[in-house]
Amino acid sequence: ILGSHDSFSYWVDEKSPVGPDQATAIKRLARISLVRKIIKKWSVTQNLTFKEQLEGGIRYFDLRVSSKPGEIGQEIYFIHGLFGIKVWDGLKEMNSFLEHHPKEVIFLDFNHFYAMDDSHHHFLINRIHSAFKSKLCCVECVEYVTLLYMWEKKHQVLIFYHHPLYQEYPFLWPGNKMPAPWANTTNVHKLLQFLETTLGERSRYGTFHVSQAILTPRVKTIARHLVRGLKNTLVHRNLPMILNWVKAQKPGVMGVNIITSDFVELVDFAATVIALNDLLLEEDES
């Protein structure tokens, strides 16, 4: 399954205050508009909108959300350094795609929450339910959730919610059903070793698994390449090697399941991940 990292970050508002996911020192510096422009360079990890990602084959979405401190009401926004679009607008865009493609299934992984109390969470969860209604798949044994199962039930959306309130809603899957180990490195060789190791350690049954094929800039990385941004500093140079690793993988119980990347439209990342499914068809035929 093809996924995107920080899926919503194709647009962030450099005119907005820096988000609560950033350190106090960064918030102070970001009062300078030039600093916010630099933050934007390093916060954007995708070029394509949700609709464009869906049309390109993305089915797993990595989501970070936040309220806007000081704003009246409980509106929730996507966030990565800077605030993105309203979550509600993103959900509606996804639902529109699903309405036109009734056999497609998507995974929404809400894994980071900022400046949110329980009332914010209930507001967001109600938004999720309002957007997708009967398309939502209630928690089930992972092995039961085949495409055939989803089609029979007319379900199209699995929501993973990394907060204890998931227990109060049958359509929220616990975050531990979607482990996504993170290498946290700028070194592509260390990244690939980490991906191999975590695949070897993945649970044989009962969970999905995300291989995050991403490199993460350090503070010194950003300081050395302030105006170049993430794509020009880390992604362009290393994506071919990451793609070679993807080509060598096999899907299945102890193989790859969901693979995420930054700037998913670069090289042939999407086509390469999707093509791995052909190996499953070959196994069935044999």
Backbone as CSV, one residue per row, in Angstrom:
resi,resn,N_x,N_y,N_z,CA_x,CA_y,CA_z,C_x,C_y,C_z
1,ILE,0.857,-1.182,0.000,0.000,0.000,0.000,0.893,1.232,0.000
2,LEU,0.548,2.160,-0.842,1.342,3.375,-1.009,0.865,4.466,-0.056
3,GLY,1.811,5.090,0.657,1.459,6.141,1.601,2.326,7.373,1.432
4,SER,1.879,8.478,2.005,2.662,9.711,1.976,2.952,10.162,3.412
5,HIS,4.100,10.773,3.606,4.526,11.264,4.919,4.096,12.721,5.085
6,ASP,3.539,13.044,6.256,2.973,14.391,6.456,2.138,14.764,5.230
7,SER,1.144,13.949,4.986,0.388,13.970,3.727,-0.235,15.319,3.397
8,PHE,-0.562,16.097,4.416,-1.294,17.352,4.289,-0.399,18.545,4.002
9,SER,0.928,18.364,4.031,1.841,19.519,4.103,2.112,20.188,2.760
10,TYR,1.334,19.827,1.729,1.492,20.490,0.425,1.177,21.986,0.527
11,TRP,0.403,22.370,1.558,0.146,23.794,1.779,0.211,24.087,3.270
12,VAL,1.109,24.997,3.645,1.138,25.506,5.018,1.174,27.029,4.935
13,ASP,0.611,27.666,5.938,0.398,29.112,5.922,1.568,29.834,6.592
14,GLU,2.443,30.419,5.776,3.600,31.108,6.355,3.206,32.416,7.041
15,LYS,1.971,32.845,6.857,1.507,34.068,7.534,0.908,33.769,8.918
16,SER,0.671,32.493,9.178,0.096,32.121,10.474,1.205,32.028,11.523
17,PRO,0.830,32.037,12.805,1.849,31.811,13.837,2.432,30.408,13.701
18,VAL,3.648,30.227,14.196,4.231,28.886,14.224,3.402,28.030,15.168
19,GLY,3.262,26.763,14.822,2.374,25.883,15.575,2.915,25.440,16.920
20,PRO,2.040,24.890,17.760,2.437,24.393,19.073,3.304,23.136,19.014
21,ASP,3.566,22.622,17.830,4.485,21.481,17.707,5.944,21.924,17.686
22,GLN,6.195,23.237,17.738,7.568,23.756,17.662,8.058,24.248,19.028
23,ALA,9.384,24.249,19.187,10.004,24.691,20.437,9.780,26.192,20.650
24,THR,9.843,26.596,21.902,9.617,28.007,22.255,10.581,28.931,21.520
25,ALA,11.844,28.518,21.415,12.852,29.357,20.747,12.482,29.600,19.288
26,ILE,11.969,28.570,18.623,11.552,28.700,17.216,10.368,29.662,17.113
27,LYS,9.446,29.560,18.062,8.274,30.440,18.045,8.700,31.903,18.157
28,ARG,9.704,32.157,19.003,10.182,33.537,19.153,10.817,34.031,17.856
29,LEU,11.671,33.191,17.282,12.349,33.575,16.033,11.359,33.800,14.902
30,ALA,10.272,33.030,14.933,9.321,33.059,13.817,8.486,34.326,13.769
31,ARG,8.705,35.230,14.722,8.051,36.537,14.616,8.607,37.299,13.412
32,ILE,9.775,36.886,12.948,10.385,37.470,11.744,9.843,36.722,10.533
33,SER,9.292,37.419,9.562,8.639,36.754,8.425,9.611,35.898,7.626
34,LEU,10.869,36.328,7.513,11.865,35.531,6.777,12.049,34.165,7.425
35,VAL,12.008,34.105,8.753,12.168,32.834,9.461,10.998,31.907,9.123
36,ARG,9.780,32.463,9.042,8.627,31.629,8.692,8.744,31.087,7.271
37,LYS,9.336,31.865,6.377,9.569,31.376,5.008,10.523,30.176,5.020
38,ILE,11.543,30.252,5.870,12.500,29.145,5.984,11.820,27.918,6.605
39,ILE,11.007,28.144,7.635,10.277,27.030,8.252,9.403,26.337,7.207
40,LYS,8.761,27.140,6.351,7.918,26.560,5.304,8.734,25.664,4.372
41,LYS,9.941,26.099,4.027,10.820,25.307,3.138,11.061,23.907,3.699
42,TRP,11.122,23.815,5.035,11.441,22.537,5.677,10.202,21.818,6.198
43,SER,9.055,22.488,6.193,7.812,21.867,6.667,7.064,21.158,5.548
44,VAL,7.229,21.641,4.327,6.521,21.051,3.186,7.218,19.757,2.771
45,THR,6.480,18.634,2.841,7.059,17.344,2.445,6.317,16.725,1.256
46,GLN,5.252,17.390,0.790,4.511,16.912,-0.371,4.183,18.083,-1.283
47,ASN,4.059,17.795,-2.579,3.640,18.810,-3.551,2.181,18.649,-3.971
48,LEU,1.661,17.434,-3.820,0.331,17.127,-4.361,-0.753,17.306,-3.313
49,THR,-1.930,17.803,-3.738,-3.092,17.908,-2.858,-3.605,16.506,-2.524
50,PHE,-4.545,16.422,-1.578,-5.139,15.125,-1.248,-5.736,14.472,-2.498
51,LYS,-6.474,15.248,-3.274,-7.114,14.697,-4.485,-6.056,14.171,-5.449
52,GLU,-4.982,14.935,-5.643,-3.923,14.507,-6.561,-3.194,13.283,-6.023
53,GLN,-2.999,13.229,-4.720,-2.366,12.047,-4.138,-3.241,10.812,-4.335
54,LEU,-4.535,10.956,-4.083,-5.455,9.834,-4.280,-5.446,9.361,-5.727
55,GLU,-5.456,10.310,-6.660,-5.426,9.948,-8.079,-4.104,9.282,-8.453
56,GLY,-3.035,9.595,-7.697,-1.730,8.998,-7.963,-1.513,7.662,-7.267
57,GLY,-2.517,7.191,-6.512,-2.416,5.873,-5.896,-2.162,5.864,-4.395
58,ILE,-2.046,7.039,-3.765,-1.832,7.087,-2.321,-3.100,6.614,-1.615
59,ARG,-2.936,5.680,-0.671,-4.089,5.175,0.072,-3.880,5.263,1.587
60,TYR,-2.660,5.557,2.032,-2.386,5.752,3.463,-1.950,7.200,3.664
61,PHE,-2.582,7.873,4.638,-2.305,9.281,4.888,-1.854,9.484,6.337
62,ASP,-0.696,10.102,6.481,-0.044,10.369,7.764,-0.448,11.781,8.197
63,LEU,-1.178,11.896,9.338,-1.839,13.159,9.675,-1.466,13.653,11.072
64,ARG,-1.087,14.947,11.155,-0.835,15.637,12.421,-1.807,16.799,12.504
65,VAL,-2.424,16.957,13.665,-3.482,17.962,13.762,-3.345,18.790,15.041
66,SER,-3.964,19.975,15.010,-3.859,20.887,16.146,-5.012,21.882,16.131
67,SER,-5.375,22.369,17.318,-6.223,23.553,17.385,-5.311,24.769,17.200
68,LYS,-5.919,25.931,17.009,-5.142,27.176,16.967,-5.305,27.877,18.310
69,PRO,-4.275,27.834,19.145,-4.398,28.477,20.456,-4.830,29.937,20.317
70,GLY,-5.821,30.310,21.110,-6.322,31.683,21.074,-7.469,31.885,20.120
71,GLU,-7.735,30.918,19.244,-8.845,31.052,18.296,-10.152,30.647,18.960
72,ILE,-11.190,31.395,18.733,-12.506,31.066,19.288,-13.063,29.851,18.545
73,GLY,-13.681,28.934,19.286,-14.220,27.727,18.677,-13.257,26.565,18.812
74,GLN,-13.580,25.454,18.160,-12.797,24.226,18.311,-12.251,23.706,16.983
75,GLU,-12.157,24.577,16.004,-11.701,24.153,14.685,-10.322,23.500,14.785
76,ILE,-10.132,22.428,14.010,-8.877,21.676,14.015,-8.226,21.792,12.640
77,TYR,-6.893,21.976,12.651,-6.118,22.174,11.427,-5.016,21.117,11.327
78,PHE,-4.597,20.843,10.112,-3.382,20.057,9.932,-2.189,20.932,10.312
79,ILE,-1.106,20.296,10.779,0.031,21.095,11.228,1.354,20.367,11.021
80,HIS,2.344,21.114,10.540,3.728,20.639,10.493,4.617,21.881,10.507
81,GLY,4.935,22.335,11.713,5.683,23.582,11.838,4.771,24.787,11.713
82,LEU,4.058,24.860,10.602,3.061,25.904,10.356,1.696,25.244,10.159
83,PHE,0.645,26.032,10.318,-0.705,25.486,10.160,-1.029,25.261,8.690
84,GLY,-1.718,24.140,8.436,-2.194,23.838,7.093,-3.680,24.135,6.975
85,ILE,-4.350,23.412,6.082,-5.783,23.623,5.871,-6.583,23.042,7.032
86,LYS,-7.863,23.404,7.108,-8.754,22.809,8.102,-8.904,21.320,7.812
87,VAL,-8.914,20.524,8.867,-9.075,19.076,8.698,-10.392,18.779,7.974
88,TRP,-11.435,19.509,8.314,-12.741,19.285,7.692,-12.663,19.404,6.180
89,ASP,-11.925,20.401,5.678,-11.801,20.583,4.228,-11.076,19.398,3.592
90,GLY,-10.063,18.895,4.274,-9.332,17.735,3.759,-10.191,16.488,3.732
91,LEU,-10.981,16.280,4.782,-11.862,15.105,4.846,-12.902,15.148,3.736
92,LYS,-13.458,16.320,3.483,-14.464,16.454,2.419,-13.852,16.146,1.054
93,GLU,-12.604,16.588,0.847,-11.929,16.336,-0.430,-11.723,14.830,-0.634
94,MET,-11.338,14.146,0.441,-11.150,12.695,0.348,-12.488,11.986,0.108
95,ASN,-13.510,12.413,0.819,-14.806,11.761,0.665,-15.353,11.921,-0.751
96,SER,-15.094,13.068,-1.360,-15.541,13.294,-2.732,-14.906,12.267,-3.672
97,PHE,-13.609,11.995,-3.463,-12.935,10.977,-4.277,-13.578,9.606,-4.055
98,LEU,-13.852,9.268,-2.797,-14.425,7.951,-2.493,-15.820,7.802,-3.082
99,GLU,-16.579,8.889,-3.115,-17.918,8.840,-3.721,-17.836,8.430,-5.188
100,HIS,-16.798,8.882,-5.868,-16.641,8.583,-7.290,-15.891,7.262,-7.530
101,HIS,-15.313,6.693,-6.469,-14.545,5.442,-6.601,-14.942,4.500,-5.465
102,PRO,-16.125,3.882,-5.562,-16.690,3.134,-4.429,-15.929,1.867,-4.041
103,LYS,-14.962,1.442,-4.835,-14.191,0.244,-4.453,-12.816,0.582,-3.883
104,GLU,-12.533,1.880,-3.734,-11.242,2.281,-3.170,-11.330,2.371,-1.639
105,VAL,-10.224,2.024,-0.985,-10.144,2.024,0.477,-8.964,2.885,0.899
106,ILE,-9.164,3.729,1.925,-8.073,4.574,2.405,-7.855,4.374,3.909
107,PHE,-6.621,4.629,4.340,-6.218,4.557,5.743,-5.851,5.975,6.195
108,LEU,-6.510,6.488,7.232,-6.177,7.802,7.779,-5.581,7.611,9.171
109,ASP,-4.331,7.996,9.320,-3.585,7.747,10.554,-3.378,9.067,11.305
110,PHE,-4.258,9.333,12.286,-4.137,10.532,13.122,-3.181,10.207,14.268
111,ASN,-1.909,10.587,14.106,-0.901,10.098,15.049,-0.229,11.167,15.900
112,HIS,-0.484,12.444,15.634,0.055,13.513,16.477,-1.042,14.550,16.704
113,PHE,-1.236,14.926,17.979,-2.236,15.924,18.347,-1.561,17.016,19.171
114,TYR,-1.887,18.267,18.881,-1.294,19.399,19.604,-2.390,20.361,20.055
115,ALA,-2.209,20.905,21.263,-3.122,21.921,21.811,-4.583,21.467,21.725
116,MET,-4.827,20.196,22.104,-6.181,19.647,22.039,-6.563,19.016,23.370
117,ASP,-7.693,19.482,23.932,-8.249,18.805,25.099,-9.349,17.852,24.622
118,ASP,-10.040,17.205,25.560,-11.040,16.211,25.163,-12.141,16.798,24.287
119,SER,-12.522,18.047,24.557,-13.587,18.656,23.747,-13.141,18.836,22.295
120,HIS,-11.861,19.179,22.085,-11.327,19.264,20.715,-11.367,17.892,20.039
121,HIS,-10.990,16.870,20.801,-10.990,15.517,20.228,-12.401,15.099,19.822
122,HIS,-13.374,15.318,20.702,-14.753,14.944,20.363,-15.238,15.721,19.136
123,PHE,-14.859,16.986,19.042,-15.217,17.805,17.880,-14.632,17.186,16.606
124,LEU,-13.338,16.829,16.654,-12.680,16.247,15.484,-13.295,14.894,15.117
125,ILE,-13.537,14.069,16.115,-14.090,12.735,15.850,-15.481,12.850,15.228
126,ASN,-16.263,13.807,15.695,-17.585,14.025,15.089,-17.465,14.507,13.645
127,ARG,-16.441,15.314,13.367,-16.175,15.745,11.991,-15.853,14.537,11.102
128,ILE,-15.018,13.648,11.624,-14.644,12.444,10.870,-15.895,11.628,10.548
129,HIS,-16.763,11.458,11.560,-17.985,10.679,11.346,-18.914,11.373,10.358
130,SER,-19.010,12.694,10.458,-19.880,13.447,9.540,-19.392,13.346,8.099
131,ALA,-18.068,13.306,7.919,-17.505,13.265,6.566,-17.750,11.924,5.892
132,PHE,-17.574,10.825,6.635,-17.552,9.502,5.993,-18.739,8.611,6.330
133,LYS,-19.395,8.852,7.452,-20.595,8.098,7.864,-20.419,6.585,7.700
134,SER,-21.264,5.965,6.865,-21.267,4.500,6.757,-20.039,3.941,6.046
135,LYS,-19.203,4.807,5.482,-17.963,4.332,4.840,-16.928,3.880,5.880
136,LEU,-17.135,4.262,7.146,-16.155,3.961,8.192,-16.212,2.491,8.576
137,CYS,-15.052,1.865,8.630,-14.939,0.460,9.011,-14.666,0.377,10.514
138,CYS,-15.548,-0.292,11.244,-15.350,-0.453,12.685,-14.186,-1.406,12.953
139,VAL,-13.662,-1.318,14.173,-12.491,-2.119,14.546,-12.815,-3.601,14.407
140,GLU,-11.899,-4.300,13.782,-12.081,-5.710,13.479,-10.717,-6.388,13.564
141,CYS,-10.691,-7.680,13.607,-9.425,-8.417,13.511,-8.772,-8.053,12.177
142,VAL,-7.511,-7.632,12.231,-6.833,-7.139,11.028,-6.920,-8.150,9.886
143,GLU,-6.730,-9.409,10.201,-6.709,-10.433,9.147,-8.051,-10.584,8.434
144,TYR,-9.139,-10.144,9.061,-10.458,-10.240,8.422,-10.675,-9.147,7.381
145,VAL,-9.889,-8.065,7.484,-10.186,-6.877,6.678,-9.538,-6.993,5.299
146,THR,-10.164,-7.787,4.467,-9.735,-7.905,3.074,-10.524,-6.904,2.231
147,LEU,-10.093,-6.727,1.003,-10.872,-5.866,0.101,-12.287,-6.408,-0.080
148,LEU,-12.400,-7.735,-0.185,-13.721,-8.343,-0.359,-14.620,-8.018,0.834
149,TYR,-14.058,-8.087,2.042,-14.801,-7.739,3.258,-15.282,-6.290,3.186
150,MET,-14.373,-5.379,2.782,-14.716,-3.960,2.708,-15.801,-3.713,1.663
151,TRP,-15.686,-4.380,0.530,-16.684,-4.188,-0.531,-18.057,-4.702,-0.112
152,GLU,-18.072,-5.851,0.555,-19.353,-6.417,0.997,-20.047,-5.506,2.008
153,LYS,-19.260,-4.900,2.888,-19.810,-4.020,3.924,-20.011,-2.585,3.421
154,LYS,-19.510,-2.301,2.202,-19.517,-0.939,1.649,-18.732,0.043,2.533
155,HIS,-17.663,-0.467,3.125,-16.754,0.367,3.906,-15.595,0.815,3.016
156,GLN,-15.080,2.018,3.279,-13.970,2.532,2.468,-12.883,3.228,3.283
157,VAL,-13.119,3.412,4.591,-12.194,4.223,5.393,-11.860,3.519,6.703
158,LEU,-10.564,3.395,6.988,-10.094,2.948,8.295,-9.405,4.129,8.968
159,ILE,-9.854,4.470,10.182,-9.306,5.595,10.936,-8.473,5.063,12.094
160,PHE,-7.210,5.448,12.170,-6.337,5.082,13.291,-6.139,6.332,14.140
161,TYR,-6.411,6.190,15.458,-6.483,7.364,16.333,-5.599,7.117,17.557
162,HIS,-4.464,7.807,17.591,-3.468,7.566,18.628,-3.760,8.394,19.889
163,HIS,-4.905,8.133,20.479,-5.317,8.826,21.705,-6.315,7.917,22.426
164,PRO,-6.284,7.891,23.775,-7.164,6.964,24.511,-8.643,7.078,24.181
165,LEU,-9.085,8.219,23.661,-10.506,8.376,23.354,-10.984,7.444,22.238
166,TYR,-10.059,6.789,21.545,-10.487,5.838,20.504,-11.424,4.783,21.118
167,GLN,-11.249,4.514,22.407,-12.039,3.458,23.062,-13.530,3.772,23.104
168,GLU,-13.884,5.041,22.945,-15.290,5.435,23.045,-16.027,5.370,21.709
169,TYR,-15.317,5.090,20.623,-15.933,5.111,19.293,-15.572,3.827,18.543
170,PRO,-16.564,3.053,18.128,-16.262,1.771,17.478,-15.547,1.899,16.134
171,PHE,-15.620,3.085,15.493,-14.982,3.247,14.181,-13.557,3.800,14.279
172,LEU,-13.035,3.967,15.492,-11.647,4.400,15.654,-10.768,3.217,16.016
173,TRP,-9.798,2.950,15.175,-8.843,1.874,15.442,-7.733,2.414,16.350
174,PRO,-7.271,1.614,17.306,-6.183,2.087,18.181,-4.895,2.285,17.394
175,GLY,-4.091,3.250,17.829,-2.836,3.539,17.145,-1.889,2.352,17.098
176,ASN,-1.972,1.456,18.107,-1.038,0.321,18.110,-1.342,-0.708,17.026
177,LYS,-2.448,-0.525,16.311,-2.733,-1.384,15.149,-2.015,-0.882,13.888
178,MET,-1.378,0.299,14.006,-0.676,0.881,12.858,0.709,1.367,13.300
179,PRO,1.593,0.442,13.707,2.948,0.864,14.093,3.698,1.433,12.897
180,ALA,4.439,2.530,13.148,5.202,3.194,12.079,6.568,3.595,12.632
181,PRO,7.463,2.626,12.838,8.778,2.955,13.401,9.508,3.987,12.549
182,TRP,10.244,4.871,13.235,10.839,6.046,12.600,12.353,6.016,12.777
183,ALA,13.081,6.078,11.682,14.547,5.971,11.740,15.204,7.225,12.313
184,ASN,14.612,8.390,12.083,15.141,9.669,12.589,16.621,9.841,12.230
185,THR,16.937,9.781,10.948,18.324,9.916,10.497,18.390,10.683,9.179
186,THR,19.543,11.291,8.923,19.788,11.935,7.630,20.599,11.025,6.713
187,ASN,21.016,9.861,7.235,21.900,8.964,6.501,21.085,7.870,5.818
188,VAL,21.146,7.813,4.501,20.305,6.865,3.767,20.684,5.417,4.054
189,HIS,21.960,5.133,4.316,22.378,3.760,4.632,21.807,3.315,5.978
190,LYS,21.827,4.241,6.959,21.225,3.925,8.263,19.717,3.737,8.134
191,LEU,19.094,4.548,7.284,17.659,4.416,7.057,17.321,3.029,6.518
192,LEU,18.029,2.599,5.497,17.723,1.308,4.876,17.973,0.158,5.845
193,GLN,19.011,0.267,6.665,19.270,-0.759,7.673,18.134,-0.803,8.696
194,PHE,17.667,0.380,9.083,16.555,0.474,10.036,15.285,-0.159,9.447
195,LEU,15.006,0.116,8.179,13.821,-0.455,7.533,13.900,-1.981,7.505
196,GLU,15.075,-2.515,7.216,15.272,-3.968,7.208,15.055,-4.557,8.605
197,THR,15.662,-3.909,9.605,15.565,-4.408,10.979,14.125,-4.406,11.480
198,THR,13.418,-3.310,11.256,12.045,-3.211,11.762,11.082,-4.129,11.001
199,LEU,11.372,-4.392,9.734,10.564,-5.385,9.022,10.749,-6.764,9.644
200,GLY,11.989,-7.072,10.017,12.268,-8.360,10.644,11.612,-8.514,12.003
201,GLU,11.332,-7.374,12.644,10.742,-7.410,13.995,9.228,-7.224,13.980
202,ARG,8.636,-6.982,12.819,7.207,-6.657,12.784,6.365,-7.832,13.256
203,SER,5.232,-7.498,13.824,4.314,-8.516,14.319,3.798,-9.369,13.159
204,ARG,3.785,-10.660,13.365,3.331,-11.565,12.297,1.824,-11.427,12.059
205,TYR,1.073,-11.160,13.130,-0.380,-11.041,12.997,-0.887,-9.869,13.823
206,GLY,-2.052,-9.360,13.457,-2.765,-8.435,14.327,-2.526,-6.959,14.111
207,THR,-1.569,-6.586,13.280,-1.353,-5.158,13.017,-0.986,-4.935,11.557
208,PHE,-1.200,-3.705,11.124,-0.616,-3.253,9.868,0.827,-2.856,10.174
209,HIS,1.561,-2.360,9.182,2.945,-1.951,9.433,3.351,-0.900,8.394
210,VAL,3.902,0.216,8.900,4.343,1.295,8.014,5.868,1.318,7.960
211,SER,6.412,1.210,6.762,7.845,1.426,6.537,8.017,2.873,6.086
212,GLN,8.564,3.702,6.993,8.732,5.125,6.687,10.057,5.332,5.950
213,ALA,9.979,5.374,4.640,11.193,5.538,3.814,11.515,7.022,3.681
214,ILE,11.802,7.637,4.837,12.027,9.092,4.870,13.294,9.423,5.648
215,LEU,13.929,10.507,5.248,15.082,11.041,5.976,14.646,12.288,6.734
216,THR,15.166,12.444,7.943,14.742,13.532,8.820,15.884,14.509,9.061
217,PRO,15.701,15.777,8.709,16.790,16.743,8.897,17.059,17.035,10.369
218,ARG,18.328,17.190,10.721,18.731,17.665,12.047,18.734,19.198,12.022
219,VAL,18.882,19.792,13.194,18.976,21.256,13.273,20.160,21.752,12.452
220,LYS,21.297,21.044,12.541,22.489,21.480,11.802,22.291,21.307,10.294
221,THR,21.481,20.318,9.901,21.173,20.149,8.468,20.453,21.382,7.951
222,ILE,19.459,21.827,8.717,18.678,23.004,8.323,19.560,24.249,8.330
223,ALA,20.420,24.359,9.355,21.293,25.539,9.463,22.249,25.651,8.277
224,ARG,22.739,24.508,7.804,23.703,24.520,6.687,23.033,24.789,5.352
225,HIS,21.757,24.445,5.245,21.079,24.530,3.939,19.765,25.298,4.077
226,LEU,19.819,26.438,4.760,18.603,27.166,5.127,17.608,27.330,3.991
227,VAL,18.064,27.853,2.860,17.120,28.223,1.800,16.859,27.096,0.799
228,ARG,17.607,26.002,0.895,17.420,24.917,-0.079,16.181,24.089,0.234
229,GLY,15.873,23.921,1.521,14.695,23.154,1.895,14.935,21.654,1.876
230,LEU,13.922,20.929,2.349,14.024,19.479,2.503,14.232,18.761,1.177
231,LYS,13.430,19.121,0.179,13.475,18.390,-1.090,14.846,18.478,-1.749
232,ASN,15.402,19.674,-1.808,16.683,19.860,-2.499,17.874,19.377,-1.679
233,THR,17.738,19.306,-0.363,18.869,18.909,0.484,18.942,17.401,0.674
234,LEU,17.802,16.759,0.993,17.830,15.337,1.350,17.107,14.420,0.364
235,VAL,15.981,14.873,-0.158,15.115,13.945,-0.885,15.643,13.623,-2.280
236,HIS,15.898,14.660,-3.084,16.345,14.439,-4.462,17.551,13.513,-4.535
237,ARG,18.516,13.753,-3.664,19.780,13.040,-3.740,19.650,11.562,-3.338
238,ASN,18.753,11.275,-2.389,18.713,9.935,-1.801,17.560,9.060,-2.286
239,LEU,16.569,9.668,-2.951,15.398,8.894,-3.351,15.727,7.725,-4.289
240,PRO,16.665,7.870,-5.235,16.980,6.713,-6.083,17.437,5.486,-5.293
241,MET,18.243,5.687,-4.242,18.713,4.561,-3.436,17.558,3.948,-2.635
242,ILE,16.678,4.818,-2.128,15.499,4.328,-1.408,14.604,3.528,-2.352
243,LEU,14.466,4.017,-3.578,13.629,3.330,-4.568,14.188,1.947,-4.889
244,ASN,15.498,1.821,-4.961,16.110,0.512,-5.202,15.780,-0.463,-4.081
245,TRP,15.746,0.053,-2.830,15.372,-0.807,-1.704,13.922,-1.277,-1.868
246,VAL,13.046,-0.364,-2.257,11.636,-0.716,-2.438,11.487,-1.808,-3.497
247,LYS,12.199,-1.667,-4.592,12.107,-2.649,-5.683,12.495,-4.056,-5.241
248,ALA,13.350,-4.144,-4.232,13.847,-5.444,-3.772,12.924,-6.101,-2.738
249,GLN,11.840,-5.410,-2.347,10.972,-5.928,-1.287,9.922,-6.900,-1.812
250,LYS,9.380,-7.664,-0.844,8.270,-8.564,-1.141,7.130,-8.257,-0.172
251,PRO,5.908,-8.216,-0.666,4.768,-7.989,0.231,4.362,-9.301,0.896
252,GLY,3.626,-9.200,1.964,3.168,-10.415,2.641,3.308,-10.304,4.142
253,VAL,3.078,-11.409,4.831,2.995,-11.410,6.296,4.235,-10.812,6.946
254,MET,5.426,-11.175,6.504,6.643,-10.633,7.110,7.387,-9.687,6.161
255,GLY,6.717,-9.325,5.080,7.327,-8.382,4.139,6.753,-6.990,4.339
256,VAL,6.857,-6.167,3.305,6.353,-4.795,3.412,4.826,-4.772,3.357
257,ASN,4.260,-3.763,3.979,2.809,-3.591,3.991,2.472,-2.206,3.447
258,ILE,2.777,-1.157,4.216,2.562,0.231,3.781,3.924,0.910,3.711
259,ILE,4.202,1.603,2.620,5.475,2.314,2.470,5.174,3.788,2.226
260,THR,5.779,4.651,3.049,5.557,6.093,2.898,6.837,6.794,2.463
261,SER,6.647,7.945,1.816,7.779,8.734,1.339,7.397,10.208,1.312
262,ASP,8.406,11.061,1.290,8.197,12.474,1.003,8.105,12.662,-0.510
263,PHE,7.396,13.676,-0.943,7.305,14.045,-2.369,7.073,12.807,-3.242
264,VAL,5.913,12.198,-3.027,5.628,10.889,-3.621,5.591,10.901,-5.152
265,GLU,5.485,12.085,-5.749,5.407,12.117,-7.218,6.792,12.030,-7.872
266,LEU,7.861,12.152,-7.077,9.205,12.109,-7.648,9.568,10.691,-8.071
267,VAL,10.464,10.585,-9.037,10.887,9.306,-9.655,9.660,8.422,-9.894
268,ASP,9.787,7.111,-9.738,8.658,6.210,-9.986,8.196,5.570,-8.686
269,PHE,8.219,6.343,-7.605,7.925,5.774,-6.290,6.552,5.093,-6.257
270,ALA,5.525,5.807,-6.714,4.162,5.272,-6.654,4.043,3.978,-7.462
271,ALA,4.475,4.024,-8.707,4.350,2.846,-9.575,5.143,1.666,-9.025
272,THR,6.303,1.950,-8.424,7.157,0.878,-7.889,6.491,0.181,-6.711
273,VAL,5.923,0.964,-5.790,5.255,0.362,-4.626,4.034,-0.437,-5.071
274,ILE,3.224,0.148,-5.930,2.003,-0.533,-6.371,2.338,-1.829,-7.110
275,ALA,3.433,-1.814,-7.888,3.819,-2.996,-8.670,4.203,-4.182,-7.788
276,LEU,4.578,-3.936,-6.530,4.914,-5.048,-5.634,3.734,-6.005,-5.463
277,ASN,2.523,-5.500,-5.648,1.347,-6.364,-5.514,1.296,-7.453,-6.576
278,ASP,1.969,-7.213,-7.698,2.021,-8.250,-8.739,2.674,-9.528,-8.219
279,LEU,3.596,-9.378,-7.255,4.257,-10.562,-6.681,3.257,-11.431,-5.934
280,LEU,2.272,-10.815,-5.306,1.231,-11.579,-4.615,0.365,-12.353,-5.618
281,LEU,0.101,-11.711,-6.757,-0.692,-12.396,-7.783,0.059,-13.589,-8.347
282,GLU,1.376,-13.431,-8.521,2.197,-14.544,-9.021,2.178,-15.716,-8.051
283,GLU,2.225,-15.415,-6.736,2.162,-16.474,-5.730,0.832,-17.209,-5.799
284,ASP,-0.272,-16.464,-5.969,-1.584,-17.092,-6.048,-1.681,-18.016,-7.252
285,GLU,-1.109,-17.561,-8.373,-1.171,-18.382,-9.587,-0.358,-19.668,-9.441
286,SER,0.801,-19.536,-8.773,1.645,-20.734,-8.623,1.064,-21.703,-7.590
